[in-house]
Amino acid sequence: MPPDLLQPCAGYTGPVPQSEGQISDALIAEARGRACANGRLGAMAEILAAPNLED
């Protein structure tokens, strides 16, 4: 398993948003983090589903 797939994906880590602009920024950060995590999970699933040719 490539080590980069095991690293956490960043999401929103700032203070509680107080304005529409801050809420928008937080939502974008969360969406990017979710997309990152889902991509890594998909890659891990492909690796784990691949036939083991070493046996």
C-alpha positions as CSV (number, residue, x, y, z in Angstrom):
1,M,0.0,0.0,0.0
2,P,1.5,3.3,-1.0
3,P,2.2,5.4,2.1
4,D,0.6,8.5,0.6
5,L,-2.8,6.8,0.6
6,L,-2.6,6.4,4.4
7,Q,-2.1,10.1,5.0
8,P,-5.1,12.2,6.2
9,C,-6.9,14.5,3.9
10,A,-7.4,18.1,4.9
11,G,-10.8,19.5,5.6
12,Y,-11.9,22.8,7.2
13,T,-10.0,23.4,10.5
14,G,-10.7,27.0,11.1
15,P,-13.0,28.7,13.5
16,V,-16.8,28.5,13.3
17,P,-17.8,30.4,10.2
18,Q,-19.5,33.8,11.0
19,S,-20.3,35.1,7.5
20,E,-21.6,33.7,4.2
21,G,-18.1,34.0,2.7
22,Q,-16.6,32.0,5.6
23,I,-19.3,29.4,5.3
24,S,-18.6,29.1,1.6
25,D,-14.9,28.7,2.2
26,A,-15.6,26.0,4.9
27,L,-17.9,24.1,2.6
28,I,-15.4,24.2,-0.3
29,A,-12.6,22.9,2.1
30,E,-14.8,20.1,3.4
31,A,-15.8,19.1,-0.2
32,R,-12.2,19.0,-1.2
33,G,-11.3,16.9,1.8
34,R,-14.1,14.5,1.2
35,A,-13.1,14.2,-2.5
36,C,-9.5,13.5,-1.4
37,A,-10.6,10.9,1.1
38,N,-13.0,9.2,-1.4
39,G,-10.3,9.1,-4.0
40,R,-7.8,7.5,-1.6
41,L,-10.5,4.9,-0.5
42,G,-11.1,4.1,-4.2
43,A,-7.4,3.6,-4.9
44,M,-7.1,1.4,-1.8
45,A,-10.2,-0.7,-2.9
46,E,-8.6,-1.2,-6.3
47,I,-5.3,-2.3,-4.7
48,L,-7.1,-4.7,-2.3
49,A,-9.3,-6.1,-5.1
50,A,-6.4,-6.8,-7.4
51,P,-5.4,-10.4,-7.8
52,N,-2.4,-11.5,-5.7
53,L,0.1,-12.7,-8.3
54,E,2.7,-13.6,-5.6
55,D,0.9,-16.9,-4.6
